[in-house]
Amino acid sequence: MAVKDLVENTISENKIAIFSKSYCPYCKRAKSLLTSKFPDVQTKILELDELDEGSAIQDYLAEKTGQRTVPNIFINQKHVGGCDSVVSLDSQGKLASLVSA
């Protein structure tokens, strides 16, 4: 099960894991927010539209999280949701403590 291993390893080996699509405006906003606010934090971004197994990864993420859309974001191995969730956490002042936890 290579796809499952790829997803689980990406989540466990990086403080921030973003499953994205390169053309998605919500993905761009979330990636910009996270990489500009936390430039020194180990972040892995997988562009699903650029990977052969991208749709299989998206299927597995939907199964794992119940979320079919991108971006699909994990911080410290915790699923936080998509762009709106990250923006909301940031505006509530909760994002930095989640990342530094």
All heavy atoms as an XYZ file, in Angstrom:
773
protein
N       0.848     -1.201      0.000
C       0.000      0.000      0.000
C       0.879      1.244      0.000
O       1.046      1.909      1.016
C      -0.914     -0.040      1.228
C      -1.937      1.056      1.293
S      -3.430      0.494      0.500
C      -4.250      1.987      0.134
N       1.474      1.544     -1.131
C       2.444      2.636     -1.251
C       1.820      4.001     -0.980
O       2.448      4.860     -0.357
C       3.072      2.616     -2.632
N       0.582      4.213     -1.440
C      -0.082      5.512     -1.266
C      -0.294      5.802      0.212
O       0.025      6.890      0.703
C      -1.411      5.562     -2.049
C      -2.264      6.738     -1.618
C      -1.134      5.624     -3.543
N      -0.801      4.814      0.941
C      -1.030      4.985      2.381
C       0.288      5.316      3.087
O       0.344      6.227      3.908
C      -1.648      3.711      2.958
C      -1.898      3.812      4.441
C      -2.493      2.548      5.011
C      -2.714      2.742      6.495
N      -2.868      1.520      7.240
N       1.345      4.578      2.749
C       2.649      4.821      3.368
C       3.166      6.224      3.043
O       3.698      6.907      3.919
C       3.677      3.781      2.903
C       3.370      2.387      3.444
O       2.595      2.284      4.424
O       3.882      1.411      2.883
N       3.008      6.646      1.796
C       3.448      7.976      1.383
C       2.734      9.056      2.198
O       3.361      9.970      2.735
C       3.191      8.185     -0.116
C       3.479      9.589     -0.651
C       4.963      9.911     -0.577
C       2.996      9.726     -2.078
N       1.424      8.935      2.323
C       0.639      9.917      3.076
C       1.036      9.902      4.554
O       1.328     10.952      5.138
C      -0.879      9.654      2.917
C      -1.687     10.506      3.894
C      -1.320      9.912      1.481
N       1.062      8.710      5.156
C       1.372      8.611      6.590
C       2.786      9.091      6.894
O       3.009      9.777      7.897
C       1.164      7.172      7.084
C      -0.278      6.693      6.996
C      -1.284      7.522      7.804
O      -0.887      8.210      8.773
O      -2.479      7.470      7.461
N       3.753      8.756      6.033
C       5.133      9.209      6.243
C       5.249     10.721      6.085
O       5.953     11.369      6.851
C       6.102      8.509      5.283
C       6.296      7.048      5.631
O       6.023      6.618      6.738
N       6.757      6.278      4.668
N       4.552     11.274      5.097
C       4.571     12.726      4.891
C       4.034     13.439      6.129
O       4.607     14.429      6.591
C       3.744     13.107      3.649
O       4.310     12.472      2.499
C       3.727     14.610      3.426
N       2.949     12.919      6.680
C       2.338     13.527      7.869
C       3.247     13.373      9.092
O       3.455     14.327      9.844
C       0.952     12.905      8.142
C      -0.015     13.278      7.007
C       0.404     13.333      9.504
C      -1.299     12.472      7.002
N       3.816     12.179      9.278
C       4.598     11.929     10.495
C       5.992     12.555     10.460
O       6.548     12.866     11.501
C       4.697     10.431     10.772
O       5.456      9.789      9.781
N       6.548     12.773      9.255
C       7.922     13.268      9.164
C       8.025     14.784      9.023
O       9.134     15.315      8.975
C       8.631     12.590      7.977
C       8.833     11.101      8.195
C       9.294     10.360      6.943
O       9.548     11.030      5.910
O       9.385      9.121      7.003
N       6.899     15.480      8.933
C       6.923     16.931      8.746
C       5.991     17.616      9.739
O       4.915     17.114     10.024
C       6.492     17.278      7.317
C       7.433     16.702      6.283
O       8.509     17.223      6.047
N       7.043     15.581      5.692
N       6.439     18.760     10.260
C       5.594     19.506     11.189
C       4.310     19.971     10.497
O       3.236     19.927     11.074
C       6.378     20.701     11.726
C       6.075     21.034     13.163
C       7.165     21.940     13.701
C       7.258     22.114     15.170
N       6.494     21.343     16.076
N       4.453     20.421      9.234
C       3.291     20.830      8.448
C       3.282     20.013      7.161
O       4.285     19.966      6.448
C       3.328     22.335      8.111
C       3.357     23.192      9.386
C       2.129     22.726      7.239
C       3.558     24.683      9.138
N       2.160     19.360      6.883
C       1.991     18.615      5.632
C       0.776     19.189      4.912
O      -0.308     19.290      5.492
C       1.796     17.132      5.909
N       0.988     19.592      3.656
C      -0.087     20.186      2.873
C      -0.279     19.357      1.600
O       0.644     19.227      0.799
C       0.228     21.645      2.487
C       0.568     22.481      3.729
C      -0.940     22.264      1.712
C       1.113     23.867      3.423
N      -1.468     18.814      1.457
C      -1.830     18.090      0.237
C      -2.628     19.084     -0.595
O      -3.679     19.565     -0.163
C      -2.621     16.831      0.575
C      -1.808     15.858      1.399
C      -1.798     15.932      2.780
C      -1.021     14.901      0.782
C      -1.037     15.052      3.546
C      -0.247     14.021      1.533
C      -0.252     14.099      2.907
N      -2.099     19.414     -1.765
C      -2.536     20.578     -2.512
C      -2.714     20.246     -3.985
O      -2.375     19.151     -4.430
C      -1.440     21.641     -2.331
O      -1.601     22.721     -3.193
N      -3.232     21.196     -4.739
C      -3.195     21.156     -6.202
C      -2.637     22.496     -6.653
O      -3.042     23.545     -6.140
C      -4.576     20.885     -6.793
C      -5.014     19.453     -6.502
C      -6.200     19.011     -7.295
C      -6.487     17.539     -6.974
N      -7.749     17.091     -7.545
N      -1.705     22.451     -7.591
C      -0.926     23.642     -7.946
C      -1.782     24.801     -8.451
O      -1.423     25.957     -8.277
C       0.134     23.279     -8.987
O      -0.488     22.776    -10.154
N      -2.925     24.512     -9.055
C      -3.758     25.565     -9.651
C      -4.855     26.083     -8.720
O      -5.564     27.019     -9.051
C      -4.414     25.041    -10.939
C      -5.214     23.779    -10.722
C      -6.517     23.836    -10.224
C      -4.668     22.535    -10.987
C      -7.237     22.683    -10.000
C      -5.395     21.376    -10.769
C      -6.677     21.451    -10.275
O      -7.391     20.305    -10.044
N      -4.990     25.493     -7.553
C      -6.108     25.795     -6.643
C      -5.856     27.099     -5.866
O      -4.862     27.202     -5.151
C      -6.288     24.630     -5.681
S      -7.317     24.992     -4.260
N      -6.749     28.093     -5.994
C      -6.531     29.365     -5.287
C      -6.568     29.221     -3.759
O      -5.852     29.929     -3.054
C      -7.672     30.261     -5.781
C      -8.693     29.342     -6.356
C      -7.958     28.109     -6.812
N      -7.386     28.303     -3.243
C      -7.439     28.085     -1.788
C      -6.136     27.453     -1.296
O      -5.641     27.785     -0.220
C      -8.630     27.207     -1.413
C      -9.942     27.838     -1.812
C     -10.628     27.403     -2.945
C     -10.486     28.895     -1.086
C     -11.825     27.991     -3.336
C     -11.682     29.493     -1.463
C     -12.341     29.037     -2.592
O     -13.514     29.629     -2.978
N      -5.592     26.545     -2.106
C      -4.306     25.927     -1.763
C      -3.213     26.991     -1.732
O      -2.396     27.034     -0.811
C      -3.941     24.853     -2.782
S      -5.087     23.461     -2.809
N      -3.206     27.867     -2.748
C      -2.191     28.925     -2.823
C      -2.270     29.822     -1.592
O      -1.248     30.195     -1.020
C      -2.369     29.754     -4.098
C      -1.949     28.999     -5.336
C      -2.186     29.802     -6.602
C      -1.790     28.984     -7.824
N      -2.319     29.492     -9.059
N      -3.486     30.164     -1.185
C      -3.653     31.040     -0.016
C      -3.137     30.365      1.257
O      -2.415     30.975      2.050
C      -5.128     31.416      0.141
C      -5.369     32.368      1.280
C      -6.809     32.820      1.339
N      -6.984     33.740      2.459
C      -8.144     34.013      3.015
N      -9.258     33.481      2.529
N      -8.224     34.840      4.031
N      -3.509     29.094      1.439
C      -3.078     28.370      2.640
C      -1.560     28.172      2.648
O      -0.907     28.372      3.686
C      -3.787     27.020      2.715
N      -0.983     27.801      1.505
C       0.467     27.595      1.420
C       1.198     28.900      1.694
O       2.193     28.910      2.420
C       0.858     27.044      0.034
C       0.407     25.619     -0.193
C       0.877     25.065     -1.527
C       0.156     25.698     -2.685
N       0.392     25.004     -3.969
N       0.703     29.992      1.136
C       1.321     31.295      1.334
C       1.290     31.695      2.811
O       2.295     32.137      3.372
C       0.598     32.325      0.475
O       1.085     33.610      0.746
N       0.147     31.515      3.440
C       0.002     31.850      4.862
C       0.976     31.034      5.712
O       1.733     31.593      6.512
C      -1.442     31.599      5.318
C      -1.702     31.702      6.823
C      -1.589     33.154      7.286
C      -3.070     31.168      7.178
N       0.972     29.730      5.514
C       1.797     28.862      6.355
C       3.289     29.041      6.097
O       4.073     29.095      7.049
C       1.393     27.393      6.153
C       0.027     27.042      6.750
C      -0.487     25.723      6.202
C       0.090     26.999      8.269
N       3.690     29.162      4.835
C       5.128     29.285      4.554
C       5.671     30.673      4.887
O       6.838     30.806      5.224
C       5.460     28.917      3.091
O       4.693     29.732      2.206
C       5.193     27.449      2.811
N       4.824     31.707      4.820
C       5.316     33.042      5.172
C       5.341     33.251      6.685
O       6.251     33.875      7.215
C       4.479     34.134      4.495
O       3.151     34.106      4.960
N       4.359     32.706      7.396
C       4.325     32.856      8.866
C       5.334     31.954      9.571
O       5.801     32.276     10.647
C       2.925     32.517      9.386
C       1.974     33.687      9.329
C       0.820     33.460     10.273
C       0.865     34.412     11.360
N      -0.084     35.361     11.672
N       5.597     30.794      8.964
C       6.471     29.799      9.608
C       7.557     29.328      8.640
O       7.627     28.152      8.293
C       5.629     28.609     10.090
C       4.441     29.012     10.910
C       3.168     28.990     10.368
C       4.596     29.454     12.215
C       2.066     29.386     11.115
C       3.499     29.861     12.974
C       2.238     29.834     12.427
N       8.433     30.280      8.212
C       9.437     29.925      7.193
C      10.452     28.881      7.661
O      11.032     28.179      6.839
C      10.123     31.262      6.889
C       9.887     32.097      8.106
C       8.553     31.662      8.651
N      10.665     28.770      8.961
C      11.678     27.845      9.483
C      11.094     26.503      9.911
O      11.813     25.647     10.423
C      12.412     28.486     10.672
C      13.111     29.781     10.261
O      13.513     29.887      9.087
O      13.229     30.680     11.108
N       9.804     26.312      9.721
C       9.158     25.064     10.131
C       9.196     24.077      8.975
O       8.937     24.432      7.827
C       7.692     25.342     10.568
C       6.949     24.052     10.816
C       7.666     26.215     11.807
N       9.550     22.832      9.302
C       9.623     21.799      8.263
C       8.235     21.560      7.673
O       7.331     21.077      8.344
C      10.184     20.507      8.840
C      10.412     19.448      7.784
C      11.079     18.207      8.338
O      11.410     18.131      9.501
N      11.273     17.234      7.472
N       8.096     21.935      6.402
C       6.816     21.853      5.709
C       6.981     21.032      4.436
O       7.924     21.251      3.678
C       6.314     23.268      5.340
O       6.188     24.036      6.542
C       4.965     23.212      4.626
N       6.071     20.099      4.230
C       6.079     19.290      2.999
C       4.783     19.573      2.256
O       3.698     19.487      2.829
C       6.178     17.806      3.359
C       6.145     16.871      2.178
C       7.433     16.924      1.401
C       7.462     15.811      0.367
N       8.706     15.775     -0.359
N       4.927     19.930      0.983
C       3.764     20.205      0.136
C       3.754     19.187     -0.991
O       4.738     19.063     -1.723
C       3.822     21.635     -0.438
C       3.845     22.671      0.692
C       2.646     21.872     -1.385
C       4.181     24.084      0.247
N       2.673     18.437     -1.093
C       2.506     17.508     -2.208
C       1.443     18.065     -3.146
O       0.305     18.280     -2.724
C       2.078     16.121     -1.714
C       3.113     15.308     -0.937
C       2.540     13.949     -0.570
C       4.390     15.125     -1.726
N       1.838     18.328     -4.377
C       0.899     18.820     -5.391
C       0.272     17.607     -6.075
O       0.907     16.956     -6.909
C       1.620     19.709     -6.411
C       2.308     20.935     -5.819
C       1.356     21.984     -5.273
O       0.123     21.820     -5.361
O       1.845     22.998     -4.746
N      -0.955     17.280     -5.701
C      -1.586     16.051     -6.162
C      -1.796     16.019     -7.671
O      -1.771     14.948     -8.283
C      -2.917     15.837     -5.431
C      -2.823     15.763     -3.897
C      -4.177     15.438     -3.299
C      -1.785     14.759     -3.450
N      -1.977     17.193     -8.290
C      -2.181     17.226     -9.743
C      -0.886     16.982    -10.516
O      -0.920     16.766    -11.715
C      -2.818     18.549    -10.182
C      -1.981     19.764     -9.797
O      -1.520     19.834     -8.637
O      -1.788     20.655    -10.640
N       0.242     16.976     -9.811
C       1.533     16.763    -10.466
C       2.103     15.376    -10.182
O       3.203     15.049    -10.627
C       2.525     17.844    -10.032
C       2.091     19.236    -10.475
C       2.967     20.356     -9.932
O       3.891     20.078     -9.142
O       2.712     21.522    -10.296
N       1.366     14.567     -9.422
C       1.833     13.227     -9.065
C       0.973     12.173     -9.759
O      -0.247     12.313     -9.826
C       1.727     13.011     -7.543
C       2.573     13.932     -6.666
C       2.199     13.747     -5.203
C       4.051     13.641     -6.877
N       1.624     11.113    -10.242
C       0.885     10.023    -10.890
C      -0.162      9.424     -9.963
O      -1.255      9.073    -10.388
C       1.848      8.918    -11.352
C       2.729      9.380    -12.503
O       2.369     10.366    -13.188
O       3.781      8.759    -12.713
N       0.189      9.330     -8.672
C      -0.740      8.721     -7.714
C      -1.602      9.753     -6.994
O      -2.211      9.464     -5.966
C       0.016      7.832     -6.722
C       1.063      8.539     -5.879
C       2.421      8.684     -6.563
O       2.943      7.725     -7.117
O       2.964      9.810     -6.518
N      -1.678     10.973     -7.546
C      -2.413     12.069     -6.909
C      -3.854     11.749     -6.581
O      -4.330     12.037     -5.482
N      -4.590     11.136     -7.525
C      -6.007     10.845     -7.244
C      -6.137      9.737     -6.204
O      -7.054      9.760     -5.379
C      -6.767     10.507     -8.527
O      -6.253      9.346     -9.110
N      -5.205      8.789     -6.188
C      -5.225      7.737     -5.161
C      -4.911      8.333     -3.783
O      -5.506      7.933     -2.775
C      -4.222      6.639     -5.509
N      -4.005      9.298     -3.748
C      -3.692      9.989     -2.490
C      -4.931     10.731     -2.000
O      -5.290     10.668     -0.830
C      -2.503     10.957     -2.671
C      -1.207     10.174     -2.913
C      -2.363     11.886     -1.468
C      -0.024     11.033     -3.333
N      -5.614     11.412     -2.920
C      -6.817     12.158     -2.545
C      -7.907     11.204     -2.037
O      -8.596     11.512     -1.070
C      -7.308     12.996     -3.718
C      -8.294     14.057     -3.295
C      -8.515     15.115     -4.362
O      -7.998     15.039     -5.469
N      -9.296     16.123     -4.013
N      -8.034     10.045     -2.668
C      -9.000      9.032     -2.213
C      -8.668      8.571     -0.799
O      -9.542      8.452      0.054
C      -9.008      7.817     -3.151
C      -9.614      8.130     -4.509
O     -10.314      9.158     -4.650
O      -9.370      7.332     -5.446
N      -7.380      8.319     -0.545
C      -6.968      7.863      0.788
C      -7.202      8.956      1.835
O      -7.674      8.678      2.938
C      -5.501      7.416      0.797
C      -5.050      7.022      2.181
C      -5.561      5.881      2.798
C      -4.175      7.817      2.900
C      -5.190      5.545      4.086
C      -3.795      7.484      4.190
C      -4.317      6.345      4.775
O      -3.948      6.019      6.064
N      -6.884     10.206      1.481
C      -7.112     11.310      2.416
C      -8.601     11.455      2.742
O      -8.963     11.730      3.891
C      -6.568     12.620      1.846
C      -5.049     12.768      1.863
C      -4.618     13.934      0.995
C      -4.537     12.936      3.280
N      -9.462     11.261      1.741
C     -10.909     11.354      1.970
C     -11.349     10.275      2.947
O     -12.167     10.518      3.840
C     -11.659     11.225      0.646
N     -10.778      9.089      2.790
C     -11.076      7.974      3.680
C     -10.570      8.265      5.103
O     -11.255      8.020      6.087
C     -10.329      6.755      3.116
C     -10.810      5.409      3.532
C      -9.968      4.345      2.819
O     -10.119      4.156      1.597
O      -9.147      3.722      3.522
N      -9.352      8.823      5.186
C      -8.697      9.089      6.471
C      -9.353     10.237      7.233
O      -9.513     10.173      8.440
C      -7.213      9.395      6.224
C      -6.403      9.732      7.458
C      -4.954      9.988      7.078
C      -4.121     10.427      8.261
N      -3.995      9.402      9.293
N      -9.716     11.315      6.507
C     -10.140     12.551      7.178
C     -11.610     12.900      6.964
O     -12.131     13.767      7.652
C      -9.322     13.746      6.668
O      -9.637     13.961      5.283
C      -7.833     13.519      6.819
N     -12.236     12.268      5.971
C     -13.600     12.652      5.622
C     -13.639     13.909      4.765
O     -14.707     14.401      4.418
N     -12.476     14.423      4.417
C     -12.385     15.640      3.603
C     -11.879     15.272      2.217
O     -10.795     14.735      2.074
C     -11.429     16.643      4.266
C     -11.239     17.903      3.440
C     -10.210     18.842      4.058
O     -10.114     18.956      5.267
N      -9.444     19.510      3.215
N     -12.674     15.577      1.204
C     -12.312     15.235     -0.166
C     -11.563     16.390     -0.861
O     -10.867     16.191     -1.842
C     -13.603     14.907     -0.936
C     -13.401     14.596     -2.374
C     -13.455     13.088     -2.645
N     -12.931     12.842     -3.976
C     -11.872     12.089     -4.245
N     -11.258     11.459     -3.287
N     -11.458     11.942     -5.473
N     -11.739     17.603     -0.344
C     -11.200     18.787     -1.009
C      -9.738     19.054     -0.633
O      -9.234     18.533      0.360
C     -12.041     20.019     -0.643
O     -12.066     20.133      0.785
C     -13.465     19.890     -1.158
N      -9.103     19.889     -1.438
C      -7.765     20.381     -1.131
C      -7.867     21.892     -0.917
O      -8.806     22.501     -1.426
C      -6.758     20.080     -2.278
C      -6.470     18.612     -2.360
C      -7.231     20.610     -3.616
N      -6.982     22.480     -0.127
C      -5.875     21.819      0.542
C      -6.359     20.979      1.720
O      -7.387     21.275      2.316
C      -5.019     22.983      1.041
C      -5.991     24.090      1.280
C      -7.033     23.921      0.184
N      -5.607     19.933      1.972
C      -5.864     19.064      3.109
C      -4.612     19.174      3.965
O      -3.535     18.755      3.547
C      -6.115     17.632      2.609
C      -6.942     16.821      3.575
O      -6.847     16.997      4.779
N      -7.743     15.925      3.038
N      -4.747     19.784      5.145
C      -3.583     20.224      5.912
C      -3.490     19.513      7.259
O      -4.480     19.375      7.977
C      -3.649     21.756      6.130
C      -3.722     22.462      4.767
C      -2.455     22.252      6.943
C      -4.111     23.918      4.838
N      -2.257     19.094      7.567
C      -1.954     18.486      8.861
C      -0.865     19.316      9.525
O       0.111     19.703      8.872
C      -1.436     17.056      8.678
C      -2.471     16.099      8.160
C      -2.788     16.048      6.816
C      -3.136     15.235      9.021
C      -3.744     15.176      6.322
C      -4.093     14.357      8.544
C      -4.397     14.321      7.195
N      -1.044     19.588     10.815
C      -0.029     20.286     11.600
C       0.269     19.427     12.818
O      -0.643     19.065     13.570
C      -0.505     21.694     12.023
C      -0.764     22.553     10.776
C       0.528     22.353     12.940
C      -1.354     23.921     11.054
N       1.545     19.081     12.976
C       1.954     18.180     14.055
C       1.106     16.911     14.074
O       0.617     16.488     15.125
C       1.918     18.887     15.419
C       3.107     19.796     15.601
O       4.223     19.430     15.275
N       2.862     21.002     16.091
N       0.917     16.331     12.904
C       0.196     15.074     12.698
C      -1.296     15.164     13.005
O      -1.987     14.159     13.026
C       0.853     13.934     13.500
C       2.300     13.735     13.128
C       2.979     12.648     13.909
O       2.344     11.708     14.340
N       4.278     12.778     14.087
N      -1.794     16.368     13.226
C      -3.219     16.571     13.506
C      -3.870     17.172     12.263
O      -3.382     18.155     11.714
C      -3.369     17.521     14.698
C      -4.797     17.834     15.087
C      -4.818     18.800     16.278
C      -6.206     19.038     16.797
N      -7.040     19.845     15.934
N      -4.974     16.586     11.839
C      -5.686     17.114     10.679
C      -6.389     18.401     11.101
O      -7.179     18.409     12.038
C      -6.717     16.088     10.182
C      -7.468     16.540      8.986
N      -8.815     16.809      9.018
C      -7.047     16.809      7.730
C      -9.197     17.204      7.811
N      -8.144     17.213      7.017
N      -6.081     19.508     10.399
C      -6.709     20.789     10.744
C      -7.732     21.234      9.712
O      -8.447     22.195      9.942
C      -5.664     21.912     10.972
C      -4.818     21.617     12.196
C      -4.796     22.128      9.752
N      -7.797     20.542      8.569
C      -8.790     20.893      7.563
C      -8.167     21.562      6.357
O      -7.069     21.199      5.939
N      -8.869     22.565      5.824
C      -8.431     23.235      4.603
C      -8.080     24.687      4.831
O      -7.772     25.108      5.949
N      -8.179     25.459      3.769
C      -7.784     26.869      3.797
C      -8.578     27.665      4.830
O      -7.997     28.389      5.643
C      -7.963     27.467      2.398
S      -7.530     29.216      2.294
N      -9.908     27.549      4.799
C     -10.740     28.324      5.731
C     -10.379     28.018      7.181
O     -10.334     28.922      8.021
C     -12.224     28.058      5.494
C     -12.721     28.639      4.177
O     -11.996     29.455      3.567
O     -13.834     28.273      3.755
N     -10.109     26.752      7.470
C      -9.749     26.353      8.841
C      -8.440     26.995      9.278
O      -8.331     27.497     10.405
C      -9.617     24.833      8.937
O     -10.807     24.214      8.548
N      -7.447     26.989      8.393
C      -6.136     27.558      8.730
C      -6.236     29.078      8.904
O      -5.693     29.639      9.847
C      -5.088     27.181      7.650
C      -3.808     27.972      7.824
C      -4.793     25.697      7.715
N      -6.965     29.733      8.011
C      -7.157     31.183      8.108
C      -7.897     31.522      9.410
O      -7.540     32.468     10.117
C      -7.909     31.733      6.873
C      -8.334     33.170      7.071
C      -7.037     31.598      5.621
N      -8.897     30.732      9.727
C      -9.667     30.940     10.958
C      -8.788     30.737     12.203
O      -8.823     31.545     13.127
C     -10.862     29.977     10.983
O     -11.531     30.061     12.205
N      -8.004     29.669     12.228
C      -7.090     29.430     13.352
C      -6.117     30.597     13.500
O      -5.824     31.028     14.618
C      -6.307     28.133     13.138
C      -7.062     26.830     13.355
C      -6.267     25.651     12.801
C      -7.356     26.613     14.835
N      -5.639     31.110     12.375
C      -4.700     32.229     12.410
C      -5.378     33.479     12.976
O      -4.826     34.159     13.842
C      -4.143     32.494     11.014
C      -3.057     33.556     11.027
O      -2.183     33.496     11.910
O      -3.095     34.448     10.156
N      -6.584     33.771     12.504
C      -7.271     34.990     12.963
C      -7.673     34.892     14.433
O      -7.803     35.901     15.102
C      -8.471     35.295     12.077
O      -9.442     34.306     12.194
N      -7.827     33.666     14.933
C      -8.138     33.469     16.362
C      -6.873     33.439     17.220
O      -6.952     33.292     18.440
C      -8.885     32.139     16.563
C     -10.256     32.075     15.937
C     -10.808     30.656     15.954
O     -10.469     29.844     16.806
N     -11.661     30.351     14.997
N      -5.713     33.513     16.563
C      -4.454     33.484     17.297
C      -4.056     32.099     17.761
O      -3.207     31.954     18.644
N      -4.657     31.053     17.189
C      -4.402     29.684     17.629
C      -3.402     28.932     16.752
O      -2.921     27.866     17.125
C      -5.704     28.888     17.674
C      -6.715     29.405     18.675
C      -7.995     28.606     18.631
C      -9.009     29.125     19.637
N     -10.300     28.466     19.506
N      -3.100     29.476     15.560
C      -2.272     28.753     14.599
C      -0.821     28.602     15.093
O      -0.267     27.503     15.030
C      -2.302     29.453     13.239
C      -1.631     28.722     12.077
C      -2.268     27.365     11.833
C      -1.710     29.566     10.812
N      -0.248     29.671     15.589
C       1.154     29.635     16.026
C       1.365     28.620     17.139
O       2.345     27.870     17.125
C       1.620     31.026     16.479
N       0.438     28.550     18.097
C       0.609     27.589     19.200
C       0.422     26.157     18.701
O       1.071     25.238     19.203
C      -0.363     27.900     20.343
O      -1.694     27.816     19.898
N      -0.419     25.978     17.711
C      -0.606     24.643     17.126
C       0.677     24.195     16.419
O       1.117     23.050     16.578
C      -1.781     24.669     16.142
C      -2.309     23.333     15.645
C      -2.803     22.468     16.800
C      -3.453     23.566     14.655
N       1.298     25.107     15.686
C       2.532     24.790     14.963
C       3.686     24.552     15.934
O       4.490     23.636     15.735
C       2.893     25.912     13.950
C       4.288     25.710     13.372
C       1.856     25.965     12.841
N       3.757     25.340     17.002
C       4.889     25.207     17.931
C       4.691     24.107     18.964
O       5.592     23.812     19.726
C       5.164     26.538     18.631
O       4.048     26.899     19.428
N       3.514     23.491     18.996
C       3.222     22.450     19.992
C       4.157     21.263     19.852
O       4.607     20.941     18.790
C       1.769     21.983     19.843
